[in-house]
Amino acid sequence: MPHTRRRQQHPGPLWRLLSSAGFRFALLFAVVFLAAGLAFAGVLWWGTAGTLERQTDSAIRADAMALAERGRDSGLAVLAEAVEERLALDAEGLSIYLLLDPSGRRLAGNLAALPPPRSGDSSWYRLNVEHEDTGPGEARLLVLDLPDGSKLAVGREVSEKGRLRALLTEGLAWAAGAALFFALLGAWLMRRALERRLTPAATTAALIAGGDLSQRVPLSLHDDEFDRLGASMNAMLDRIAHLMDGVRGVSDAIAHDLRTPIARARNGLEEALLSEADDPATLRGAIERGIADLDNVTRVFQAVLRIAEVEAGARRAAFAPLDLSLLLADAAELYGASAEARGQTLNTLWPESLPLVGDRDLLLQVVANLLDNAVKFTAPHGTIVLSAWREADWVVVRVADEGPGLSAQDRTRVGERFFRADSARTTPGSGLGLSLVRAVVQLHGGALWFEDAGGPPGQPGLAVLFRLPVAA
C-alpha cells in the first residue's frame, strides 16, 4: 500500500507569540494597565460630566421647589407672574417653564405642552427642543403636581453640557485607545526583555541536553532574579558534573579493585583444573581460595548497595529510640578482643545513658568500621580510645588511634567511595568503610570530621568524630 510523507507542520509566528510565557506575562501587565486606565477614566467622567448633570438637576429641583412654595403661599396668579418674571430674566433662553391650572389650561411658560406621562413614579423627563437660530437641542424637565391639582414644569436646556459631555467622552475614548496602544507596546517590549534575559539559560540548557556539559549560564552585572536563577543553574550543573565524575571514579575503582581478586580466583581454579595431581586436598584448597576471593567481591558489592540504600534514605523506617551507651559497649566488647590479640589497648569512656533515635544496626556498623580501622592502623602495643559525651543538643562520638594519621589533602577526600590514602595501600580493604560511615551519619542528621589524635610527629594518629542529634 503506497504511503505519502507528511510534512511536519511548524507553528507560525502568531502561534509562537501567543504560546510564549513572556507574552502571557506581558499581556497580564497590559490588562492591569488598561484596567487602571479605565478606572481613572471612569472617575474622571464621574467627576466632570456626571457632576455637570447632577448640578443641572439640583438647580432645576431647587427652582421648582421655590416656585411651588411660592404658589402654595400666594396662589396661582402670583406663581404665574413669578414664572413670567424668570422667563424675562433668562437672556440666554435656556430656561423652560410651564404652569397649568387644575383643568389643564396653560397659565404661563414657554413650553407648549407637557410630555406624555410615563409608567413609574419618575417626574424627570428628557425633551428634544427646537431653536430657530441654533437648531435642535436637548433639555431636562421636572414636573411637579401642586396641592390644588395644578402642574408646574421647570427645566433647563442641556445641549451645551451634552456637547461638553460628548467631547469629554470622545477624549476619554481616544485616551483609552492610546492606553491600549501603549499597553500592547509595553507588553511587546516586556516580552522582548524577558526573552532576551531567558535566552542564555535556554541556550545553555539546549547545549547541555545535546551532551556538552561544560556549558554554563552567562551572568550579567545586574544581580537580579535572572542572574540568581542562572547562578543556581550553574551550581546545579557543577554538582551534576561532580557527581558524574564521582560515578566515573567509582566505576574505575570497582574495575580496579575487583580485577585482582577475580583474576586470582580464576587463575587458581584454572591451575587446579589443569593440574595433573589427583590430590583432593590440593583441589579443595584451590576451590576454597577461589570462594574466598569471590566472597571478597560479593562483600564489595554488598557495601556499595548498602551505601546507596542509606544515601537514598530507605532505612529511615527502621529508626527507633535507643541508648548509644549500650551500643558502644557492644562494639567495644567485640573489638576489644581483636585489639588484645594484637597487643593493643582499647580504652573507653562515656556516660551511663546517651538516648538517641536512629537505626541501631547502622550505627553499630559505623562504630564497628571506625574501630576496625583503628585496630588496623595502630601499631602493636598501641592504644585506641573510644569515647562519647553529651554536648548541647548533640551526642559526640570519638575514635582515636595511634596510626600514621591523614594529611589535610586526604581528609578532604576521605569518605569518597573506594578512596584510600597512600598509607593504607598495603592494608586490606576496599575504601568503602568511611563512605558508609559518612552516609549513615548524614542519614541521622549528623556530621563527620577528622582531627589529629595528638601523637608524636611520625605517628600523629587520627581521631574520627561524628555527632548525632539527641532524642527529643
C-alpha atoms as one frame of an Amber mdcrd trajectory, in Angstrom:
protein
   0.000   0.000   0.000   1.607   3.299  -1.029   2.102   5.851   1.666   2.805
   9.529   1.442   5.189  11.530   3.537   3.515  14.160   5.630   5.410  17.367
   6.060   5.748  18.460   9.682   3.665  21.496  10.455   5.666  24.179  12.241
   3.756  26.718  14.287   3.564  30.148  12.779   4.919  33.312  14.365   1.494
  34.269  15.722   1.115  30.924  17.477   4.647  31.164  18.895   3.818  34.643
  20.157   0.566  33.556  21.819   2.130  30.458  23.386   5.050  32.415  24.808
   5.097  32.680  28.611   6.710  36.086  28.275   3.815  37.269  26.112   1.285
  35.983  28.645   3.037  37.826  31.468   3.212  40.938  29.318  -0.462  40.571
  28.375  -1.315  40.369  32.075   0.603  43.598  32.562  -1.325  45.180  29.674
  -4.675  44.079  31.135  -3.791  45.526  34.540  -2.591  48.733  32.879  -5.815
  49.031  30.880  -7.964  48.288  33.925  -6.185  51.056  35.826  -6.633  53.439
  32.879 -10.344  52.644  32.581 -10.834  53.120  36.313  -9.128  56.519  36.080
 -11.266  57.487  33.063 -14.435  56.428  34.894 -13.529  58.535  37.910 -12.727
  61.479  35.634 -16.010  61.137  33.757 -17.960  60.858  37.003 -16.220  63.924
  38.348 -16.882  66.097  35.246 -19.775  65.085  33.005 -21.600  63.379  35.866
 -21.084  66.399  38.101 -22.448  68.766  35.417 -25.578  66.663  35.057 -26.082
  66.428  38.814 -25.595  70.175  39.185 -28.222  70.847  36.478 -30.735  68.529
  38.143 -30.040  70.152  41.518 -30.612  73.650  40.112 -33.866  72.580  38.418
 -35.127  70.931  41.582 -34.277  73.954  43.741 -36.018  76.362  41.330 -39.105
  74.126  41.083 -39.368  73.763  44.860 -39.041  77.519  45.338 -41.823  78.227
  42.789 -44.058  75.524  44.283 -43.635  77.027  47.736 -44.467  80.448  46.383
 -47.597  79.076  44.703 -48.800  77.456  47.918 -48.288  80.717  49.800 -49.613
  83.262  47.268 -51.756  81.363  44.752 -51.546  80.519  41.056 -51.703  84.135
  39.854 -48.576  85.079  41.774 -46.933  81.839  40.674 -47.700  82.661  37.017
 -46.162  86.140  37.469 -43.044  84.574  39.003 -42.737  82.185  36.042 -43.039
  85.043  33.531 -40.527  87.080  35.519 -37.984  84.257  35.347 -38.505  83.902
  31.603 -37.965  87.623  31.154 -34.688  87.487  33.055 -33.418  84.475  31.049
 -31.389  86.281  28.376 -29.828  83.076  27.012 -33.182  81.355  26.613 -32.079
  78.175  28.373 -34.908  78.020  30.931 -38.127  76.091  30.327 -41.322  76.707
  32.339 -44.939  75.643  32.095 -47.767  76.264  34.576 -51.143  74.518  34.095
 -54.253  75.079  36.188 -56.232  72.116  37.546 -58.246  71.968  34.302 -55.080
  71.764  32.210 -55.238  75.299  30.869 -51.888  76.920  30.266 -51.294  79.885
  32.612 -47.629  80.749  31.960 -44.413  79.422  30.456 -42.639  78.914  27.171
 -43.400  75.181  26.809 -46.340  74.296  24.592 -47.416  71.156  26.450 -46.262
  68.612  28.953 -44.623  65.433  27.684 -46.837  62.354  27.703 -46.924  60.593
  31.077 -44.770  57.516  31.583 -45.144  54.421  33.694 -43.473  54.718  37.077
 -43.071  57.442  39.663 -40.280  59.406  37.947 -41.058  63.125  37.436 -37.949
  63.728  35.284 -38.166  63.961  31.511 -35.666  64.446  28.730 -37.048  66.649
  25.909 -35.944  67.452  22.412 -36.285  71.194  21.761 -36.026  73.225  18.574
 -34.418  76.669  18.238 -34.694  78.935  15.217 -31.053  80.050  15.441 -29.221
  77.043  16.898 -31.355  74.177  15.694 -32.358  71.115  17.719 -31.307  70.682
  21.314 -31.939  68.680  24.448 -33.447  69.680  27.797 -34.066  68.250  31.267
 -37.557  68.785  32.714 -39.032  68.239  36.181 -42.868  68.093  36.516 -44.438
  68.722  39.940 -48.064  68.146  40.965 -49.184  71.067  43.164 -51.658  70.564
  46.045 -54.576  72.279  44.206 -54.273  69.942  41.180 -52.251  72.300  39.007
 -48.964  71.243  37.420 -45.627  73.052  37.316 -42.858  72.085  34.903 -39.331
  73.502  35.306 -36.462  72.631  33.021 -33.114  73.677  31.558 -31.630  73.177
  28.164 -28.526  70.973  28.450 -27.348  70.963  24.845 -24.070  72.733  25.676
 -23.421  70.433  28.579 -24.309  67.466  26.413 -21.824  68.628  23.810 -19.251
  69.050  26.551 -20.050  65.555  27.814 -19.741  64.139  24.310 -16.432  65.950
  23.837 -15.183  64.582  27.145 -16.373  61.085  26.244 -14.624  61.316  22.873
 -11.442  62.463  24.582 -11.610  59.582  27.018 -12.192  57.173  24.147  -9.090
  58.482  22.371  -7.184  58.243  25.639  -8.378  54.650  26.082  -7.207  53.854
  22.550  -3.824  55.411  23.265  -3.643  53.474  26.548  -4.426  50.256  24.675
  -1.683  51.001  22.150   0.899  51.766  24.791  -0.191  48.756  26.863   0.346
  46.445  23.891   3.619  48.186  23.093   4.709  47.753  26.714   3.643  44.097
  26.616   5.697  43.549  23.477   8.723  45.296  24.977   8.347  43.298  28.184
   8.187  40.078  26.211  11.330  41.048  24.319  13.109  41.878  27.573  12.075
  38.582  29.204  13.045  36.635  26.104  16.422  38.366  25.940  17.163  37.582
  29.590  15.966  33.960  29.350  17.640  33.143  26.031  21.113  32.466  27.554
  19.658  29.994  30.051  17.577  28.262  27.349  20.578  28.099  25.001  22.794
  26.677  27.730  20.156  24.078  28.645  19.842  23.051  24.988  23.627  22.639
  24.648  23.767  20.589  27.843  20.886  18.432  26.610  22.971  17.884  23.482
  25.804  16.475  25.575  28.068  19.487  26.186  28.242  19.515  29.977  30.935
  22.193  30.049  28.474  24.977  29.258  27.363  27.413  31.960  24.748  30.162
  32.006  26.409  33.578  31.436  25.658  36.079  34.201  25.233  39.827  33.896
  26.201  42.560  36.325  22.617  43.269  37.395  22.490  40.581  40.109  18.730
  40.339  39.625  16.337  37.379  39.717  17.551  36.070  36.340  21.180  36.183
  37.478  20.265  34.339  40.659  18.431  31.740  38.574  21.475  31.393  36.327
  23.772  31.059  39.347  21.522  28.328  40.765  21.592  26.509  37.424  25.385
  26.780  37.297  25.668  25.425  40.846  23.349  22.570  39.878  25.443  21.827
  36.789  28.645  21.890  38.840  27.061  19.435  41.268  25.947  17.177  38.399
  29.451  17.286  36.910  30.922  16.421  40.322  28.514  13.510  40.728  29.284
  12.238  37.230  32.991  12.425  37.972  32.256  10.500  41.148  30.330   7.862
  39.183  33.200   7.519  36.739  35.637   7.322  39.651  33.538   4.660  41.357
  33.316   2.665  38.143  37.084   2.852  37.651  37.689   1.952  41.291  35.334
  -1.026  41.128  37.018  -2.269  37.968  40.469  -1.804  39.514  39.723  -3.288
  42.933  37.725  -6.254  41.674  40.040  -7.170  38.841  42.687  -8.595  41.186
  40.515 -10.960  43.291  38.556 -12.132  40.255  41.755 -12.784  38.289  43.313
 -14.544  41.304  40.263 -16.763  41.738  40.190 -17.599  38.034  43.909 -18.402
  37.897  43.686 -20.580  40.998  40.746 -22.537  39.651  42.411 -22.864  36.230
  45.635 -24.175  37.784  43.633 -26.668  39.808  41.806 -27.753  36.661  44.992
 -28.198  34.622  46.909 -29.792  37.452  47.606 -33.464  36.896  47.628 -34.110
  40.600  44.710 -36.069  41.889  45.208 -34.863  45.456  41.728 -33.945  46.817
  43.328 -31.665  49.406  45.000 -29.560  46.653  41.777 -29.269  44.718  39.856
 -28.400  47.870  42.387 -25.710  48.818  42.141 -24.125  45.346  38.355 -24.118
  45.486  38.352 -22.600  48.992  40.735 -19.834  47.912  38.534 -19.107  44.894
  35.440 -18.972  47.094  37.218 -16.589  49.500  38.205 -14.288  46.635  34.653
 -14.284  45.290  33.317 -13.616  48.797  35.509 -10.518  48.894  33.978  -9.397
  45.592  30.490 -10.044  46.983  31.266  -8.016  50.107  32.353  -5.056  47.973
  29.105  -5.113  46.028  27.078  -5.501  49.232  28.862  -2.490  50.723  28.166
  -0.398  47.615  24.491  -1.388  47.639  24.194  -0.661  51.350  25.726   2.797
  50.908  23.309   3.516  48.080  20.413   2.321  50.238  21.469   4.569  53.116
  22.006   7.613  50.892  18.529   7.108  49.429  17.018   7.247  52.929  15.419
   3.822  52.616  16.445   2.862  56.169  14.560   5.659  57.947  11.681   3.265
  58.552  13.931   1.350  60.995  14.519   4.378  63.232  13.630   3.742  66.867
  14.660   5.039  70.309  17.943   3.528  71.501  20.687   4.038  74.079  24.022
   4.743  72.403  25.901   3.783  75.571  24.750   0.166  75.262  25.632   0.149
  71.557  29.144   1.447  72.280  29.587  -1.209  74.961  28.683  -3.971  72.488
  31.124  -2.624  69.896  33.897  -2.252  72.480  33.388  -5.822  73.672  33.551
  -7.095  70.088  36.709  -5.223  69.073  38.389  -5.330  72.479  39.301  -8.941
  71.796  40.778  -8.047  68.386  42.828  -5.252  69.912  44.031  -7.549  72.708
  45.084 -10.166  70.157  47.370  -7.560  68.536  48.743  -6.416  71.849  46.765
  -3.175  71.749  44.751  -1.467  74.467  41.185  -0.215  73.945  40.166   2.489
  76.446  36.515   3.556  76.690  34.735   6.486  78.303  31.073   7.589  78.041
  28.102   8.438  80.318  25.695   5.811  81.601  22.975   6.831  79.132  23.015
   8.559  75.714  19.461   8.389  74.300  19.065   8.642  70.534  16.567   7.905
  67.788  18.047   6.001  64.879  18.824   2.686  63.189  20.726   0.569  65.718
  22.235  -1.798  63.149  23.581   1.042  61.015  25.020   2.927  63.990  26.660
  -0.271  65.255  28.157  -0.715  61.767  29.516   2.872  61.943  31.281   2.291
  65.285  32.479  -1.124  64.111  34.013   0.342  60.926  35.810   3.063  62.889
  37.140   0.594  65.481  38.209  -1.809  62.717  40.232   0.962  61.043  41.726
   1.980  64.384  42.845  -1.601  65.118  44.140  -1.975  61.563  46.320   1.153
  61.549  47.504   1.189  65.186  50.856  -0.427  65.774  51.179  -3.342  68.212
  51.161  -2.290  71.861  49.404   0.964  70.845  46.325   2.482  72.401  42.849
   3.050  70.951  40.359   5.354  72.649  36.587   5.114  72.174  34.732   7.930
  73.950  31.369   9.740  73.759  29.740  12.665  75.535  26.738  14.944  75.506
  27.271  18.425  74.007  24.179  20.706  73.983  21.665  19.010  71.699  24.205
  16.581  70.242  25.904  13.341  71.170  29.553  13.309  70.043  31.469  10.046
  69.484  35.271   9.982  69.116  37.507   7.103  67.984  41.236   7.856  68.229
  44.176   5.656  67.210  47.972   5.904  67.149  48.406   5.257  63.440  50.057
   7.346  60.690  47.092   9.758  60.507  45.825  11.574  57.417  47.161  14.590
  55.584  44.993  17.674  55.139  44.568  16.849  51.446  43.484  13.278  52.163
  40.954  14.467  54.771  39.076  16.390  52.084  38.648  13.194  50.075  38.287
  10.570  52.759  34.759   9.259  52.718  34.636   9.074  48.920  33.891   5.620
  47.643  36.997   3.481  47.063  39.350   6.266  48.104  42.381   5.009  50.014
  45.230   7.114  51.299  48.806   6.193  50.427  49.403   4.921  53.959  46.548
   2.420  53.522  47.592   0.911  50.204  49.328  -2.051  51.843  46.471  -2.877
  54.222  43.464  -4.966  53.213  40.242  -3.114  52.454  38.132  -1.640  49.680
  37.876   2.038  50.660  34.156   1.789  51.394  34.143   1.770  55.201  34.283
   5.521  55.754  31.890   6.057  52.827  29.303   4.023  54.707  30.113   5.889
  57.938  29.549   9.278  56.282  26.304   8.122  54.633  24.867   6.754  57.894
  25.815   9.865  59.888  24.194  12.108  57.281  21.104   9.880  57.270  20.761
  10.553  61.021  21.176  14.313  60.535  24.708  14.402  61.941  28.177  15.433
  60.818  31.577  13.690  60.454  35.040  15.239  60.772  38.677  14.300  61.417
  41.383  15.563  63.776  44.900  14.654  64.819  44.938  12.350  67.801  47.864
  14.227  69.381  50.618  11.653  68.889  54.301  12.248  68.023  55.234  13.801
  64.626  55.897  10.467  62.993  52.737   8.853  64.335  50.210  11.681  64.957
  47.310   9.261  64.933  43.827  10.014  63.699  40.722  10.960  65.657  37.437
  10.392  63.839  34.487  12.274  65.342  30.844  12.317  64.495  27.840  13.880
  66.179  24.188  12.883  66.197  21.142  14.792  67.453  19.880  13.655  70.839
  16.440  12.153  71.254  13.617  14.653  71.785
